[in-house]
C-alpha cells in the first residue's frame, strides 16, 4: 500500500475546521525537512559539547544505513543513544525549551501549518522523543496533545534507550493514536511516508505532504507566538556537513579567538580597529560620533545609549571611537572583566547607589550603557530602563548590530565567560555601529520630559534605525523563558550549578 493513495495536503480545505481534530506527523509533515539529525545534533552540542557532537556524527552513518535498509525504528534508536546517553533529562528539557524552537519554527511547512492551525483540536504523532519536541509543539504551535517516543531514564539521566512500545513508527503510531483518542475518529490525518499510513487510515480524511524542499517555511510573524527569545551557541542548523565543519573549525576558531581577544585587550584603542580588520573582524562605522569632552571644560561626559546585542557592544563602541569608553554593566563574568580592554563597572540594582555611581563616572568623562539590561538576538528591542535619562541631558543613541555565521556570542543557560570567545570564533564576525544625533535639549528631562518618555523615545529612534520592533519585555522575561530564573548573577562566585550563573 503506497502513501500516494491519499490526496496531497494542498487539496485539504481549511475553512470551517474549528471543531475538527487533526493528527499530524512531524518530520517531513509539519516540518519541511525529513531528517531529525540536526535537532539531535543541537541537543548533543548544547549539552555534551563538541565531543558529543563528534560521537553523534560518527554514529550517523550507522543510523542512516539502519533507517533506510533495516527499519526506521533501529535508525532512530541509534540517534537517541548517541545523542542522549548519560545526559541529565533536565538538560535535555532545557535545550528543548530554549534552543530547539527557533530551529523547528524556521522549518515549518506552510501547507501543513495552514491545515493544522485551522483545526480546534491538534495532536502530533512523532517518532522523535517527546521530551525533545513537546515544548515547541505546545508552546508555539498550540498542540493539545503530543504522542512521541519515550526515552528510558535512570536517576534523572537518559540511558540512551527507549521505553516500550519503542520508537513510534508504523503500527505503533496507530496504537498511540488509538490510546489517545479511544473510539473517537480524528477528522484529518497528515503524513508524508508509508509508515504513516496506519494512523492516517484511522482518520476520516487523510492527506500526504509531498517532499518539496523548495517550499518556503512559515515566517515568524505567522506563528501564534513569535519567537523573540532563544538560546544556544549554534547559528545555523547543524546538518551532517555543517556539524563536520563545526567540529573541524572549533580548534582553529578558538586559537583565532584568543588572538583577536589579545589584540583587542593589549593594543592601544586607536590601533584595535585596524588590528580587527587584519584578523578578519569587520567593523562598520556610520553617523557622526561626538568629540571627547575636555575635562578642563567642566562639562559632564556624554552618555552613549546603546542597543544590546552582545557584551562586546561597549568594546566595539570604543573601537569605533578610537578611545576607551567605560561601561556600566548589569552582570558579566569575572573572566570577561579581566580580559576587557575598557573599564567596566557593575550596577548594584539599588537605584540610589547606581545613580550616584553613574553621575560620578560622567564627571570623569564619557560613558556607555545598554539600558535593555540584557541581549536579544531577534530584531526586537527590549524595554529601556529609564534611570539613565534622569542623570544627564548629554545623550547620544547608538544603534548596534552584529553578524555571526557559526556561533552566537551570547548565552542565557551557559557560562558567560565564553561569550567573547564564541563571538570571535566565527570565521568573519562583523559589527555595525551607527551613531545617531545627540538628543535635543527639548526632549530631555532637563526640559520637563519624564525619564520614561525620554527612554521610550530613544528606544523608538534606535528601533527605527535598525528596522526593529519595540517591546515591553525585560531581562526577567528573557531569563524566565530560557533559563527559569531572573538572570541575576551573585556578587560572589561560589561553586554554583550552571542554571544559577547568568549574565547579559
C-alpha positions as CSV (number, residue, x, y, z in Angstrom):
1,X,0.0,0.0,0.0
2,X,1.5,3.4,-1.0
3,X,1.2,6.8,0.6
4,X,0.2,8.1,-2.8
5,X,-3.3,6.8,-2.4
6,X,-4.0,9.9,-0.3
7,X,-4.6,13.3,-1.9
8,X,-1.9,16.0,-1.3
9,X,-2.3,18.4,1.6
10,X,-2.9,21.4,-0.7
11,X,-6.2,19.8,-1.6
12,X,-7.4,19.9,2.0
13,X,-9.8,22.7,2.9
14,X,-9.0,24.7,6.0
15,X,-12.2,26.7,6.3
16,X,-14.8,25.8,8.9
17,X,-12.4,23.4,10.8
18,X,-12.8,25.0,14.2
19,X,-14.5,21.9,15.7
20,X,-12.3,19.3,13.9
21,X,-9.4,17.3,15.2
22,X,-6.2,17.0,13.2
23,X,-3.4,14.4,13.8
24,X,0.0,15.1,12.1
25,X,3.4,13.6,11.8
26,X,6.3,15.9,12.5
27,X,9.5,15.4,10.3
28,X,8.5,15.8,6.7
29,X,4.9,16.8,7.5
30,X,4.7,19.7,10.0
31,X,8.4,20.3,9.2
32,X,9.7,20.6,5.6
33,X,12.9,18.5,6.5
34,X,12.5,14.8,6.7
35,X,15.7,14.3,8.8
36,X,15.8,14.7,12.6
37,X,19.6,14.6,12.7
38,X,20.0,18.4,13.1
39,X,17.8,18.5,16.2
40,X,19.6,15.6,17.8
41,X,22.9,17.4,16.9
42,X,21.7,20.6,18.7
43,X,21.0,18.6,21.9
44,X,24.3,16.8,21.6
45,X,26.3,20.0,21.2
46,X,24.4,22.2,23.7
47,X,24.5,19.6,26.5
48,X,27.6,17.5,25.7
49,X,29.8,19.9,23.7
50,X,31.9,19.3,20.7
51,X,32.9,15.7,21.6
52,X,29.3,14.5,21.9
53,X,28.6,16.1,18.6
54,X,31.5,14.2,17.1
55,X,30.2,11.0,18.6
56,X,26.8,11.6,17.1
57,X,28.3,12.4,13.7
58,X,30.4,9.2,13.7
59,X,27.3,7.2,14.6
60,X,25.1,8.9,11.9
61,X,26.2,6.6,9.0
62,X,25.2,3.6,11.1
63,X,21.8,5.2,11.9
64,X,21.3,6.0,8.2
65,X,22.0,2.5,7.0
66,X,19.7,1.0,9.6
67,X,17.0,3.6,8.9
68,X,16.9,3.1,5.1
69,X,17.8,-0.6,4.8
70,X,16.6,-2.2,8.1
71,X,13.9,-0.2,9.8
72,X,13.2,3.4,10.8
73,X,13.0,2.4,14.4
74,X,16.5,1.0,14.5
75,X,18.0,4.1,12.9
76,X,16.3,6.5,15.3
77,X,17.3,4.4,18.3
78,X,21.0,4.8,17.3
79,X,20.5,8.6,17.2
80,X,18.8,8.6,20.6
81,X,21.6,6.6,22.1
82,X,24.4,8.7,20.5
83,X,22.8,12.0,21.5
84,X,21.2,11.3,24.9
85,X,23.1,8.5,26.7
86,X,24.2,9.8,30.1
87,X,22.6,13.2,29.8
88,X,20.5,14.7,32.6
89,X,16.9,14.8,31.5
90,X,16.6,18.3,32.9
91,X,19.4,19.4,30.5
92,X,17.5,17.9,27.5
93,X,14.3,19.6,28.6
94,X,16.2,22.9,28.9
95,X,17.6,22.7,25.4
96,X,14.1,21.7,24.1
97,X,12.6,24.8,25.7
98,X,15.3,27.4,24.9
99,X,17.1,26.2,21.8
100,X,15.1,23.9,19.6
101,X,12.0,26.1,19.0
102,X,14.0,28.6,16.9
103,X,15.2,25.9,14.5
104,X,11.9,24.0,14.4
105,X,10.0,27.2,13.7
106,X,12.4,28.0,10.8
107,X,11.4,24.8,9.0
108,X,7.6,24.8,9.4
109,X,5.8,23.6,6.3
110,X,3.3,26.3,5.1
111,X,0.6,23.9,3.8
112,X,0.7,21.6,6.8
113,X,0.6,24.6,9.1
114,X,-2.4,26.0,7.2
115,X,-4.4,22.9,7.9
116,X,-3.0,22.2,11.3
117,X,-3.7,25.7,12.6
118,X,-7.3,25.7,11.3
119,X,-8.4,22.9,13.5
120,X,-9.7,23.2,17.0
121,X,-8.0,20.1,18.4
122,X,-4.4,19.5,17.4
123,X,-2.4,16.3,18.0
124,X,1.1,15.4,16.9
125,X,2.3,11.8,16.5
126,X,6.1,11.6,16.1
127,X,8.9,9.1,16.2
128,X,11.0,11.8,17.9
129,X,11.5,11.7,21.7
130,X,8.6,13.5,23.2
131,X,10.9,15.3,25.6
132,X,12.6,16.9,22.6
133,X,9.6,18.3,20.8
134,X,6.8,18.8,23.2
135,X,7.8,22.3,24.4
136,X,7.8,23.7,20.8
137,X,4.6,21.9,19.7
138,X,2.6,23.0,22.7
139,X,4.0,26.5,23.4
140,X,4.4,27.7,19.8
141,X,2.1,25.7,17.6
142,X,-0.8,25.3,20.1
143,X,-0.8,21.4,20.1
144,X,-3.2,19.9,22.6
145,X,-1.5,16.5,22.6
146,X,1.9,15.2,21.7
147,X,2.4,11.5,21.4
148,X,6.1,10.6,20.8
149,X,8.8,8.2,21.7
150,X,9.5,8.0,25.4
151,X,13.2,7.8,26.5
152,X,14.3,5.5,29.3
153,X,15.8,7.2,32.3
154,X,17.7,6.2,35.5
155,X,18.2,8.5,38.4
156,X,17.3,11.6,36.3
157,X,19.6,10.7,33.4
158,X,18.8,9.3,30.0
159,X,20.1,5.7,29.4
160,X,20.2,6.1,25.7
161,X,17.4,3.5,25.2
162,X,13.7,4.0,24.7
163,X,10.7,2.8,26.7
164,X,8.1,0.3,25.5
165,X,6.5,0.2,23.0
166,X,9.6,1.5,21.4
167,X,10.1,4.1,18.7
168,X,6.7,5.4,17.4
169,X,6.7,4.3,13.7
170,X,4.2,2.4,11.6
171,X,1.6,0.5,13.6
172,X,2.9,1.9,16.9
173,X,1.8,5.3,15.8
174,X,-1.7,3.9,15.1
175,X,-1.6,2.3,18.6
176,X,-0.6,5.6,20.1
177,X,-3.5,7.4,18.3
178,X,-6.0,4.7,19.4
179,X,-4.8,5.1,23.0
180,X,-5.1,8.9,22.9
181,X,-8.5,9.1,21.1
182,X,-10.1,5.9,22.1
183,X,-13.1,5.1,19.9
184,X,-13.3,8.7,18.6
185,X,-12.1,9.1,15.0
186,X,-9.9,12.2,14.2
187,X,-11.1,14.3,11.3
188,X,-7.8,14.8,9.5
189,X,-4.6,12.8,9.3
190,X,-1.4,14.3,7.8
191,X,1.6,12.2,7.0
192,X,4.5,12.0,4.5
193,X,5.7,8.4,4.2
194,X,4.4,4.8,4.0
195,X,4.9,4.2,7.7
196,X,2.3,6.9,8.4
197,X,-0.4,5.0,6.5
198,X,-1.7,3.0,9.6
199,X,-2.6,6.1,11.6
200,X,-3.8,8.0,8.5
201,X,-6.2,5.2,7.7
202,X,-7.8,5.7,11.2
203,X,-8.8,9.3,10.3
204,X,-11.9,10.4,8.4
205,X,-9.7,12.3,5.9
206,X,-6.0,11.6,5.1
207,X,-3.6,13.9,3.2
208,X,0.0,13.4,2.2
209,X,2.7,16.1,2.4
210,X,4.9,15.6,-0.7
211,X,8.6,16.3,-0.4
212,X,9.2,19.8,-1.7
213,X,12.3,21.3,-0.2
214,X,11.9,24.4,-2.2
215,X,8.8,25.4,-0.3
216,X,9.4,28.4,1.9
217,X,9.0,28.0,5.6
218,X,6.3,29.8,7.6
219,X,7.6,33.2,8.7
220,X,7.9,34.1,12.4
221,X,5.1,36.6,12.3
222,X,2.6,33.9,11.2
223,X,3.1,31.8,14.3
224,X,0.6,32.1,17.2
225,X,3.5,33.1,19.4
226,X,6.5,34.7,17.7
227,X,10.0,33.6,18.9
228,X,11.7,36.6,20.5
229,X,14.0,34.8,22.9
230,X,16.1,31.8,22.1
231,X,19.4,30.4,23.4
232,X,22.1,28.1,22.2
233,X,25.5,28.6,20.6
234,X,25.0,27.5,17.1
235,X,23.7,30.0,14.5
236,X,23.0,27.6,11.6
237,X,21.1,24.3,11.7
238,X,23.7,21.5,12.1
239,X,23.2,19.3,9.1
240,X,25.8,16.5,8.9
241,X,28.0,18.7,6.7
242,X,27.6,21.7,8.9
243,X,28.3,19.6,12.0
244,X,31.5,18.3,10.4
245,X,32.6,21.9,9.6
246,X,31.9,23.0,13.2
247,X,34.0,20.2,14.5
248,X,36.9,20.9,12.2
249,X,36.7,24.7,12.7
250,X,36.4,24.7,16.5
251,X,40.1,24.2,17.4
252,X,41.2,26.7,14.7
253,X,38.5,29.2,15.7
254,X,39.5,29.0,19.4
255,X,43.1,29.9,18.6
256,X,41.9,32.7,16.3
257,X,39.6,34.0,19.0
258,X,42.4,34.1,21.5
259,X,44.5,36.1,19.0
260,X,41.7,38.5,18.3
261,X,40.9,39.0,22.1
262,X,44.6,39.5,22.8
263,X,44.8,42.2,20.0
264,X,41.7,44.0,21.4
265,X,43.0,43.8,25.0
266,X,46.7,44.6,24.6
267,X,46.9,47.1,21.7
268,X,46.1,50.8,22.1
269,X,42.5,51.5,21.3
270,X,43.3,53.6,18.2
271,X,45.0,50.6,16.7
272,X,42.3,48.0,17.5
273,X,40.1,48.9,14.6
274,X,43.0,48.1,12.1
275,X,44.0,45.0,14.0
276,X,40.5,43.7,13.9
277,X,40.3,44.2,10.1
278,X,43.7,42.4,9.7
279,X,42.3,39.5,11.7
280,X,39.0,39.2,9.8
281,X,36.7,41.1,12.2
282,X,34.7,43.7,10.2
283,X,33.7,47.0,12.0
284,X,31.5,49.4,10.1
285,X,31.0,52.9,11.4
286,X,28.1,55.1,10.5
287,X,27.0,58.5,11.6
288,X,29.0,61.3,13.3
289,X,30.3,60.4,16.7
290,X,30.7,63.4,19.1
291,X,34.3,64.5,20.0
292,X,35.5,63.7,23.5
293,X,34.7,66.2,26.2
294,X,37.7,68.0,27.7
295,X,38.0,67.6,31.4
296,X,39.1,71.2,31.7
297,X,35.8,72.4,30.4
298,X,34.0,71.2,33.5
299,X,31.2,69.7,31.3
300,X,29.6,66.3,32.0
301,X,30.6,63.5,29.7
302,X,28.4,62.1,27.0
303,X,26.3,59.1,27.9
304,X,26.1,56.7,24.9
305,X,22.8,54.8,24.9
306,X,23.4,51.5,23.0
307,X,21.1,48.8,21.8
308,X,22.4,45.5,23.3
309,X,23.4,42.6,21.0
310,X,26.4,41.1,22.9
311,X,28.5,42.0,25.9
312,X,31.1,43.3,23.4
313,X,28.9,46.3,22.4
314,X,30.9,48.8,24.5
315,X,34.2,47.4,23.2
316,X,33.1,47.9,19.6
317,X,31.8,51.3,20.5
318,X,35.2,52.2,21.8
319,X,36.8,50.7,18.7
320,X,34.6,52.9,16.5
321,X,35.5,56.0,18.6
322,X,39.2,55.1,18.8
323,X,39.3,55.6,22.5
324,X,38.2,53.5,25.5
325,X,34.8,54.3,26.8
326,X,34.0,52.9,30.3
327,X,30.7,50.9,30.5
328,X,28.3,50.1,33.3
329,X,27.1,46.5,33.2
330,X,24.4,44.5,34.8
331,X,26.3,41.3,35.2
332,X,29.2,39.8,33.4
333,X,31.6,37.1,34.3
334,X,34.9,37.8,36.1
335,X,36.8,36.4,33.1
336,X,35.1,38.9,30.8
337,X,36.0,41.7,33.2
338,X,39.7,40.6,33.3
339,X,40.2,40.5,29.5
340,X,38.1,43.6,28.8
341,X,40.2,46.4,27.3
342,X,37.8,49.0,28.8
343,X,36.8,49.8,32.4
344,X,33.6,48.0,33.4
345,X,31.6,49.0,36.5
346,X,28.8,46.7,37.8
347,X,25.4,48.1,38.7
348,X,24.2,47.2,42.1
349,X,20.5,47.3,41.2
350,X,20.0,49.7,44.0
351,X,18.6,52.8,42.3
352,X,20.2,55.4,44.5
353,X,23.6,53.7,44.5
354,X,23.6,53.2,40.8
355,X,22.5,56.8,40.1
356,X,25.3,58.2,42.3
357,X,27.9,56.0,40.6
358,X,26.8,56.9,37.0
359,X,26.9,60.6,37.9
360,X,30.4,60.2,39.2
361,X,31.6,58.3,36.1
362,X,30.1,61.0,33.9
363,X,32.0,63.7,35.7
364,X,35.2,61.8,34.7
365,X,34.3,61.6,31.0
366,X,32.1,59.7,28.5
367,X,30.2,56.5,29.5
368,X,28.4,53.7,27.7
369,X,25.2,52.0,28.9
370,X,22.9,49.4,27.5
371,X,19.5,50.2,29.1
372,X,17.8,47.0,27.9
373,X,19.8,45.1,30.6
374,X,20.2,42.0,28.5
375,X,20.8,41.0,24.9
376,X,18.2,40.0,22.3
377,X,19.1,38.1,19.1
378,X,16.0,38.8,17.1
379,X,15.0,42.1,15.6
380,X,13.4,43.4,18.7
381,X,14.4,46.0,21.4
382,X,13.5,45.2,25.0
383,X,12.2,47.8,27.4
384,X,14.7,50.5,28.2
385,X,15.4,51.2,31.9
386,X,14.7,54.9,32.4
387,X,17.3,55.6,35.1
388,X,19.9,57.0,32.7
389,X,17.6,59.7,31.5
390,X,17.4,61.3,35.0
391,X,21.2,61.6,35.3
392,X,22.3,63.7,32.3
393,X,20.9,65.5,29.2
394,X,24.1,64.7,27.2
395,X,22.6,61.6,25.5
396,X,23.7,60.0,22.2
397,X,21.8,57.0,21.0
398,X,23.9,54.3,19.3
399,X,22.4,51.5,17.1
400,X,24.4,48.3,17.4
401,X,24.0,45.4,15.1
402,X,26.3,42.4,14.5
403,X,26.7,39.4,12.2
404,X,27.8,35.8,13.2
405,X,27.8,32.9,10.8
406,X,28.7,29.9,13.1
407,X,28.4,30.7,16.8
408,X,26.3,33.0,18.9
409,X,28.3,35.3,21.3
410,X,25.6,35.2,24.0
411,X,24.0,32.7,26.2
412,X,21.4,32.5,28.9
413,X,22.0,29.0,30.1
414,X,25.8,28.6,29.8
415,X,28.8,30.2,31.2
416,X,29.1,33.9,30.3
417,X,32.9,33.8,30.4
418,X,32.9,32.0,27.0
419,X,30.7,34.7,25.2
420,X,33.6,36.8,23.8
421,X,35.4,33.6,22.7
422,X,32.4,32.2,20.8
423,X,31.8,35.6,19.1
424,X,35.4,35.8,17.9
425,X,35.5,32.1,16.9
426,X,33.3,33.0,14.0
427,X,35.3,33.0,10.7
428,X,34.5,36.6,10.0
429,X,32.3,38.3,12.7
430,X,31.1,41.8,12.0
431,X,29.8,44.8,13.9
432,X,28.0,47.9,12.6
433,X,28.0,50.9,14.9
434,X,25.6,53.7,14.0
435,X,25.9,57.0,15.9
436,X,22.6,58.9,15.9
437,X,22.1,62.6,16.6
438,X,22.6,63.8,20.1
439,X,19.2,64.1,21.8
440,X,17.9,67.7,21.5
441,X,17.7,69.6,24.8
442,X,13.9,70.0,24.5
443,X,13.5,66.2,24.5
444,X,15.4,65.6,27.8
445,X,14.4,65.6,31.4
446,X,16.0,69.0,31.8
447,X,13.2,70.4,29.7
448,X,10.5,68.8,31.7
449,X,10.2,65.4,30.0
450,X,9.8,62.4,32.2
451,X,12.5,59.8,32.3
452,X,10.2,57.2,30.8
453,X,9.3,59.5,27.9
454,X,13.0,60.0,27.2
455,X,13.8,56.3,27.4
456,X,10.9,55.3,25.2
457,X,11.8,58.0,22.6
458,X,15.4,56.7,22.4
459,X,14.1,53.1,22.1
460,X,11.9,54.1,19.2
461,X,14.6,56.1,17.4
462,X,17.1,53.2,17.6
463,X,14.4,50.7,16.6
464,X,13.5,52.8,13.5
465,X,17.2,53.0,12.5
466,X,17.6,49.2,12.7
467,X,14.0,48.4,11.4
468,X,13.5,46.6,14.7
469,X,10.3,46.3,16.8
470,X,9.9,47.8,20.2
471,X,8.7,45.6,23.0
472,X,8.0,45.9,26.7
473,X,9.8,42.7,27.6
474,X,12.5,42.8,30.2
475,X,15.6,40.9,31.3
476,X,13.4,39.0,33.8
477,X,11.1,37.9,30.9
478,X,14.0,36.6,28.9
479,X,15.6,34.5,31.7
480,X,12.3,33.3,32.9
481,X,11.6,31.9,29.4
482,X,15.0,30.5,28.7
483,X,16.5,29.5,32.0
484,X,13.8,29.5,34.6
485,X,15.4,32.2,36.7
486,X,15.6,36.1,36.9
487,X,19.1,36.2,35.4
488,X,20.8,37.9,38.4
489,X,24.5,36.9,39.0
490,X,25.6,36.8,42.6
491,X,28.4,39.3,43.6
492,X,30.4,36.5,44.9
493,X,31.2,33.5,42.8
494,X,30.9,30.3,44.8
495,X,30.5,26.9,43.2
496,X,27.1,27.1,41.7
497,X,25.1,25.0,39.3
498,X,25.1,26.4,35.7
499,X,21.5,27.3,35.9
500,X,22.2,29.8,38.7
501,X,25.0,31.6,36.9
502,X,23.6,34.1,34.4
503,X,24.7,37.2,32.7
504,X,23.8,39.7,30.0
